[in-house]
Amino acid sequence: MSVARVAALTYYPVKGLAGVSVEHAEVTPTGLLHDRSFMLVEPDGTFLSQRSVPAMAPLRVTVLGDGEALRLSADGVDDLEVPVAYDGKRRDVSLFGKWFGAGVVQDPAADEWFSERIGKPAGLVRVTPEHERPGWGVYKGQTGFGDAHALLITSLASLDGLNERIVETGGGPIPMNRFRPNLVVSGWDEPHTEDKVLRASAGEVEFGYAARAIRCAVPTVNQATGEKNGPEPTRTLARYRRQPDYGGGVSFGMKAAVLTSGRIAVGDEILVQDWLPEGPDPAPASR
């Protein structure tokens, strides 16, 4: 097997919006610094995502300075800079009807800007200082406003294997950003090697397997345009990546918990300390 290395690092300041690719990052117990620290919510506090609002995909957010402000950007409109409120007025928010908590209300100008872009009322909130939301799986860890885990890890070998199958049936290859990973691995020869990692490290960071990443409709969304381009990759994944232990969903990538925080950089070698034992995936029973 070739040497495995970190090929790409990406964080997503606002859940469901465009990612920010970096050469190095600080990794906290909830993932890459600033990853999914913010999210957009409906008037009743339910989170918004590309599942129902694909127009969120191309909206860009830049964290300014040490996190004291955000720059909101979209094609065809002027940028907007807004201050970040780390504490203050709260509102009730929820994720997937399973987690109910609070978010810190942000600048009303941001709410107006996002509402105009996506065509429906939206409010921007940030995690509270006391935010605590455990994940689930083999290693549980903590997460911010991410789906359920601190890190999503994919590999170039997995994408290559998927695209080969898509092309064989007359489709066009898709980019990695459809899967919105935090960490992409190069150097693994076998597709989906990430599924077999129990515990590994890169740079100063150690992470542990939580569960396979079961994919929703988001990978069918063109991340550059915010338009659904389905049925790929879901159709092809359904041919060979069905997961009976996860209710029959299709998987691509691995969700991980942060075991040791620290600094990580593109090019860091990934060292696997332990591999998952052969047999049924242990994560679903931990959910």
N, C-alpha and C positions, 0 to 999 in steps of 0.2 A: 504494500500500500504506500502511496506517495505521502509526503509530509502534508498534513492538513493545516491550513492557515485561515485566518480571518480575511475574507475577500471583500467584505463590505459591512458597514455599520450604518444603521438608519434609525432615527427616532422620529416620533410623530407627536408634536406638541399638543395638537388637538385631535382627539379620537375621531377617526374617519376622514381627516383631511390629509393633504399631501405630506410626505415624509421629508426629513432633512438628512441628507447623507453627509457623514463626517469621516475624517481620517482617524480620529481618536475620540474617546468619550470616557467620562466617569460613569461607573455603573453603581447604582444604589440598590438597596434591598427591593425596590419596586421596578428596577430595570434601568435602562440608559437614562441619564439625567434629563429631565423635562419630558420624558416619554409619556404621552397620554396623561399629562398633568391637568389638561383642560378637556372639556367636552361641551358639545352643544346639546341643549335639551328643549323639548317641547314645553308649552305652557304648563302642563301638568307634571313636569319634571322627568318624563321619560326620555332616555337618551336618543339622539338621532345618529344614524349611521348610513353608510352607503347601501346597506341592504334595502332601505326604502327610499333613500335620497342619493342616488348616484352622482348628482351634481356637486356633492361635497368633495369629490375626489381631486379636482384640480385646484381647489382653494389652498393657498399657501400661507403659512404662519412662520415668522422668524422670531426667535427669542432674542431680544436685544440686551446687550451688556451682561450683567450677572443675573438677568431674569426680571429686571424691573419694568420691562415694557415688551409689547408684542407689535410686530408689523404685519398687517393683514394685506395680502396681495391676491389679485386675480387679473386675468387678461382683460384688457379693455377698460379698466377702471383705475382710478388713482389709489395708491397705497394709503392705508390708514394706520397710524400709530396710536396705541392705547396703553395706559398704565396697567400694571398687574396689581391686583389686590390679593395679598396672601391671606388676609383675614378680614372680617367685617360681616356685612349682611349675608345671611345664609338663605338657601332655599332647599326644599326636599328634592332629591333626585333618585332615580332608580336605573338599574341595569338588568335587562332580561327578565324583569319581574321576579328576580331572585335576591338581588341586593338592593337594600334601601338605606340611603344615607343622606348626607348633606353636601352641598357644594357652595363655595364662596362666590357670590354674585360679582360679575365683572362690569366694566364700563358699559353703560347703555348704548354708546356709540358703536361698540362692537356688535351688540345684539342687532341693531338696525342694519349694519353692514352685512352681517351674515344672513339676516332675513331676506334682504334684497337679493342676495346672490342665489339662494336656494329656493326662493319663492314661497316660503312659509315661515311663520313665527319661530324664532330660535333665540335661546338665551345662552350666553357663554358663562360657564362656571369653572372654578378651579378646585382641586382637592383641598380640603381643610387641613390646618396644621396638625390636627389629631387624627387624620384619616387612617383608618385601619381596615384592610380588606384582604383576608387570607385567600390564597388560591386553593386548588384542589389537585389531587393526583398523588404520585409517588412521593415527590418532594413538593410541598405546598407553597411555602414562601408567602410573599406579599405582592400586591399589585395596586396600581393607581386606578385609572379609569379604563385600563385595558380589559379585554374580554374576560380573562380569568387568570392570567399568568404574567410574570414579569418579562419574559423573553420569548420571542418566536424565532426559531433557528431553522434555516433551510440550507441546502447545498446546491452547488452548481451541477453536480452529477445528477441530482434528482430532477432539476429543470431540464437538463439535456435529455434525460430518459423520457420525460413527459413530452417534450417537443418532438422527439423522434417519432413517437406514436401519433401525435397530432398531424405531423407532416405526412405520415404514411397513409392517412385517411383523407388527404387533400386539403387540410387546414394549414394555416400559417402559424409559425412559432410565436409564443407569447413571452413577454419580458418578466423578469423576476418580480418587478414591483406589483404585479397583479396579486401576489401573495402577502405583500406588506410585511416582510420579515425585519427583525432587528439586527440579526447577525447572519451573514451568508458565509458558508464554508467552501473553500476550494481544496483540492488535493485528495478528496476521497474518490476512489475509483468506482465504487459501487453506489448506484442510486439508493437513496433513503437510508444511508448509513446513520444519519442523525436519529432514526427511530430506535437504534440499538444502543445509544449512549446512555449510561446511567449517571455517570459523574465525570466531568471534564473541567479543564481550566484553559484560560488564554490570558496572557498578560498577568495582571494581579487578580483576575476574576475567576471564581469557581462557580459552576452552575450544575444543577442536577435535573434530571428528567422528571417532568411532571406528567405529561400525557401527549399523545399524538394530537396534531392540530387538525380538527375536523373542519372542513371548509363549508362556508355558507355560499351565498350568491355573489359575494364581493369579488372573487377572482374573475367573474365574467364582466366586470366593469373596466373599461379603458381608463387608466389612471390619469392620462393626459387630457382627455376630453370630458370625462364624467358621463360617458354614454355606455350603456350595456351592449357588449359585443358577443353575448352568449351564442351558442351553448358551451363553447370552450372556455376554460379547460375542464369544466365539470363533466362534460360528456365523456371525454377520454379517461379522466380519473375514475369514473364510475366503472370502467371496463376492468381495471386492475387494482384499484385502491379502496375498494369497499371494506369497511371495518365493522364486522358483525358485533364486536364487543362494544362498539360505540353507537349502537342503534342503526347500523347500516350506512352511516355517513361516509363520505369519501375524505381521505386525509392527504395532506401534503405539508410536511414540516413537523417540527417537534416543539412543544411548549416546555419551558424550563423555568425553574426557580433559581434565584440568586442565592448561593450559599456563602460566598465571600465577596464583598464589595471591593471596588478598586478601579484602576485604570486599564483600559483595553485599547488596542490600536489595530488598524488594518495592517496585515502582515504578521501579526503575532501567531506563533505556532499554537495549535490546539492539541492539548495532551489529554488523552482519555485515560482516566484512572480506573474506571470500572465500566463494564458493559452489562446491559440487561441480560438476565438469564434467558435461555431458550424457553419457549412456551407461551401461554396466553399473556396478553398485555396486562400488567397489574394495575393500570391506572383506573379503569372504569369502576372497579369495586371501591375505589377510594373517593369517588365523587360524592 
